Amino acid sequence: MAAKVTGSEQLLNLELQDVYDAEKQLMRALPKMAKAASDEELRNALREHLEVTKTQVQRLEQLFGMMDMRARSRPCKGMRGIVEEGEESMAEHRQPELDAAIIGAGRRVEHYEMGAYEGLREMMRQMGNKEAADMIEQTLREEIQADKQLAQIGKRLFKEVARPRAEQTEQPRTKSVARKSAKRAPAQAKTKRAGRPRTPSMAAGSQRVSRVLTDPEEIRAWAEDRGAQPACVRGTGGADDVGMIRLDFPGWGSDEKLQPISWDKWFEKFDESGLALIVEEETATGQKSNFNKLVSRETAQSAEERGRTRSAH
């Protein structure tokens, strides 16, 4: 005769089925998020968390067995709503804002799961099942770590998104003087200027030219012209892997702990990861720009194609 299921056991079963479905939904969503991401570190973090999520699903299946319950999913409407909202946000944005949107969607997922696993852990503890509680605690620690990693990447990405806008506001006094001088200029001079072809930096909205670099000599020349040196993010590599590569600009603050590496190692990782470097030559005020972003070559090619399409129209 089957044992009688108590109210607490029934609730536990439903909660396990709910989070089991949530993790399976995330397994389908993470590859899409990783594919849409252009930032190398973000893309790798999402791929790594996909593998962690697969392990978490197996752990949940073990828990079902320990509780003499059948491993089955109960549609998790909460996760479905978060995933759908994330997909809408990703569809509404383009790079570089798209990576920031992916970060936001990912962190909402992590916080939802953290709340679910905290509740499950406490239920296991109250039922006196220490082994099951410890397994849930392990998953909870993994979710907390994933959220911290996304937060750290997001902090850097938000700075990169905001930096071009900050550069546009540099030397406001100089721009103000220039506007006043233009107002005082005779109409004939204005007519003469109007006939000149405008470069992108002179166009309405002060749009600047971005270049996609993959040639080592061009990248090194661009970097050294600005005093930048090849570097990697400390703690992201292994014995034979330098990890995440960066360009280190002296005097520019960074939340990442960078360590210098040789150009040979930098370009070896650059080619191995299939990266491209998006750079800008000048700021909106005509000063030399340090803006740069490492993206996949596939992403860079798509961005160039969109730019050519816009130019054609």
C-alpha positions in Angstrom: 0.0 0.0 0.0 1.3 3.4 -0.9 2.3 5.7 2.0 -0.1 8.5 2.7 1.2 11.8 1.3 1.0 14.6 3.9 0.2 18.3 3.1 3.9 19.3 3.5 5.1 16.5 1.2 2.5 17.5 -1.4 3.7 21.1 -1.3 7.3 20.0 -1.5 6.5 17.9 -4.6 4.8 20.8 -6.3 7.7 23.1 -5.5 10.2 20.6 -6.9 8.1 20.2 -10.1 7.9 24.0 -10.5 11.6 24.6 -10.2 12.3 21.5 -12.3 10.3 23.1 -15.1 12.0 26.5 -14.5 15.5 25.0 -15.0 14.4 23.2 -18.2 13.0 26.5 -19.6 16.4 28.2 -18.7 18.2 25.4 -20.6 16.4 26.4 -23.7 16.8 30.1 -23.2 20.5 30.3 -22.3 21.8 29.2 -25.8 19.7 32.0 -27.4 21.1 34.6 -24.9 24.7 33.4 -25.5 24.3 33.6 -29.3 22.9 37.1 -29.1 25.6 38.4 -26.7 28.6 40.2 -28.4 30.8 40.5 -25.3 33.2 37.6 -25.0 33.1 37.4 -21.2 29.3 37.5 -21.1 28.9 34.9 -23.8 31.3 32.6 -22.0 29.5 33.1 -18.7 26.2 32.2 -20.2 27.6 29.1 -21.8 29.2 28.0 -18.5 26.0 28.6 -16.7 24.2 26.4 -19.2 26.5 23.5 -18.1 25.8 24.3 -14.5 22.1 24.3 -15.1 22.3 20.9 -16.7 23.9 19.6 -13.5 21.2 21.3 -11.4 18.5 19.5 -13.4 20.3 16.2 -12.6 20.5 17.2 -9.0 16.7 17.8 -8.9 16.1 14.4 -10.4 18.2 12.9 -7.6 16.1 14.8 -5.1 12.9 13.4 -6.6 14.3 9.9 -6.2 15.3 10.5 -2.6 11.8 11.7 -1.8 10.2 8.7 -3.6 8.6 11.1 -6.1 8.3 10.9 -9.8 10.5 13.5 -11.6 8.1 15.5 -13.6 7.6 19.2 -14.6 4.8 21.5 -13.5 4.5 24.5 -15.8 6.3 27.3 -14.1 4.5 30.5 -15.2 6.9 32.7 -13.2 9.9 31.6 -15.2 7.9 31.6 -18.5 7.0 35.3 -17.9 10.6 36.3 -17.1 11.9 34.4 -20.2 9.3 36.0 -22.4 10.1 39.4 -21.0 13.8 38.9 -21.6 13.1 37.8 -25.2 11.1 41.0 -25.8 13.8 43.1 -24.4 16.5 41.4 -26.5 14.3 42.0 -29.7 13.9 45.7 -28.9 17.7 46.5 -28.5 20.8 46.4 -30.6 24.4 46.4 -29.5 25.9 47.7 -27.3 22.7 48.1 -25.3 21.7 44.5 -26.2 24.4 43.0 -23.9 23.1 45.2 -21.1 19.5 43.9 -21.7 20.8 40.3 -21.6 22.5 41.0 -18.3 19.2 42.4 -16.9 17.2 39.4 -18.1 19.8 36.9 -16.7 19.9 38.6 -13.3 16.1 38.5 -13.0 16.2 34.7 -13.7 18.8 34.2 -11.0 16.9 36.1 -8.4 13.7 34.1 -9.2 15.6 30.9 -8.8 17.4 32.0 -5.6 14.0 32.7 -4.0 12.7 29.3 -5.1 15.8 27.4 -3.8 15.8 29.3 -0.5 12.2 28.1 0.1 13.0 24.5 -0.8 16.1 24.5 1.4 14.0 25.7 4.4 11.3 23.1 3.7 14.0 20.3 3.6 15.5 21.6 6.9 12.1 21.6 8.6 11.4 18.1 7.5 14.8 17.0 8.9 16.3 16.0 5.6 19.8 17.3 5.9 21.2 15.6 2.8 18.5 17.1 0.6 18.9 20.5 2.2 22.6 20.4 1.5 22.0 19.5 -2.1 19.6 22.5 -2.4 22.2 24.7 -0.7 24.8 23.8 -3.3 22.5 24.8 -6.1 21.6 28.0 -4.3 25.3 28.9 -3.9 25.7 28.3 -7.7 22.8 30.7 -8.4 24.3 33.4 -6.1 27.7 33.1 -7.8 26.1 33.3 -11.3 24.3 36.5 -10.2 27.5 38.0 -8.8 29.3 37.2 -12.1 26.5 38.8 -14.2 26.5 41.9 -11.9 30.3 42.3 -12.3 30.1 42.0 -16.1 27.2 44.3 -16.2 29.0 47.0 -14.3 31.8 47.0 -16.9 29.3 46.9 -19.8 27.2 49.8 -18.5 30.4 51.8 -18.3 31.3 51.0 -21.9 27.8 51.9 -23.0 27.9 55.2 -21.1 31.5 56.1 -22.1 30.7 57.3 -25.7 27.9 59.5 -24.3 30.3 60.9 -21.8 32.8 61.7 -24.5 30.1 63.6 -26.4 29.8 66.0 -23.5 33.5 66.7 -23.1 34.6 70.3 -23.2 31.1 71.8 -23.2 32.6 75.3 -22.9 34.5 74.8 -26.2 31.3 73.6 -28.0 29.4 76.6 -26.6 31.9 79.0 -27.9 31.8 77.3 -31.3 28.0 77.7 -31.4 28.2 81.4 -30.6 30.9 81.9 -33.2 28.7 80.2 -35.8 25.8 82.5 -34.9 28.0 85.5 -35.5 29.3 84.2 -38.8 28.0 86.0 -41.9 25.3 84.3 -44.0 27.7 83.9 -46.9 30.1 81.9 -44.8 27.2 79.6 -43.7 26.2 79.1 -47.3 29.8 78.2 -48.2 30.0 75.7 -45.4 26.6 74.2 -46.3 28.1 73.1 -49.7 30.9 71.1 -48.2 30.4 67.4 -47.8 30.1 66.5 -44.1 32.2 63.8 -42.5 30.4 61.6 -40.0 31.8 63.6 -37.1 30.3 66.7 -38.5 26.9 65.3 -39.3 23.8 66.0 -37.3 23.9 64.3 -33.9 27.7 64.2 -34.0 27.8 60.6 -35.2 31.3 59.1 -35.1 32.9 56.5 -37.3 33.5 53.0 -35.8 36.0 50.7 -37.3 36.2 46.9 -37.1 39.7 45.7 -36.8 41.0 42.1 -37.1 44.5 42.8 -38.5 47.2 42.5 -35.8 49.3 45.3 -37.1 46.3 47.7 -37.3 45.1 46.8 -33.8 48.6 47.2 -32.3 49.1 50.5 -34.1 45.7 51.8 -32.8 46.4 50.7 -29.3 50.0 51.9 -29.0 49.0 55.3 -30.5 46.9 55.7 -27.3 49.4 54.2 -24.9 47.4 51.0 -24.5 49.1 47.7 -23.6 47.9 44.1 -24.1 46.5 42.6 -20.9 44.2 39.8 -19.5 41.7 39.6 -16.7 43.4 38.0 -13.7 41.8 34.8 -12.6 39.9 34.0 -15.8 42.5 31.7 -17.4 44.3 28.5 -16.7 47.7 27.0 -17.0 47.9 27.3 -20.8 45.2 29.9 -21.2 45.5 33.7 -20.6 41.7 34.0 -20.1 39.8 37.1 -21.0 41.9 39.6 -23.0 41.7 43.4 -22.7 43.5 46.6 -23.7 44.9 48.4 -20.7 44.9 52.2 -20.9 47.1 53.8 -18.3 45.1 56.2 -16.1 41.7 54.6 -17.0 40.1 53.1 -13.9 38.7 49.5 -14.2 36.9 47.2 -11.9 38.8 44.3 -13.4 42.2 43.2 -12.2 44.3 43.3 -15.3 47.8 41.9 -15.8 50.1 42.6 -18.7 50.8 39.9 -21.3 52.7 39.9 -24.6 51.2 40.9 -27.9 51.9 37.3 -29.2 49.7 35.8 -26.4 47.1 38.5 -26.8 46.7 37.8 -30.5 46.8 34.1 -30.1 43.8 34.3 -27.8 42.2 36.9 -30.1 42.3 34.5 -33.1 41.5 31.4 -31.1 38.3 33.1 -29.8 37.3 34.4 -33.2 37.2 38.0 -32.0 37.1 41.4 -33.7 37.9 44.8 -32.2 35.5 47.7 -32.7 37.2 51.0 -32.2 36.6 54.7 -32.7 39.2 57.2 -33.9 37.8 60.4 -32.4 35.3 61.6 -29.9 32.5 63.9 -30.8 34.7 66.8 -29.9 37.5 65.7 -32.3 39.8 64.3 -29.6 41.4 60.9 -29.8 39.0 58.3 -28.6 39.9 55.3 -26.5 36.6 53.5 -27.0 37.0 49.9 -27.9 35.0 46.7 -27.6 35.9 43.1 -28.2 33.1 41.2 -30.0 32.8 38.0 -32.0 33.6 38.4 -35.7 30.1 37.2 -36.5 28.6 40.1 -34.5 31.0 42.6 -36.1 30.1 41.4 -39.6 26.4 41.8 -38.8 27.0 45.3 -37.4 28.9 46.3 -40.6 26.1 44.9 -42.8 23.5 46.9 -40.8 25.6 50.0 -41.2 25.9 49.6 -45.0 22.1 49.1 -45.2 21.5 52.3 -43.3 24.0 54.2 -45.5 22.3 52.9 -48.6 19.0 54.3 -47.4 
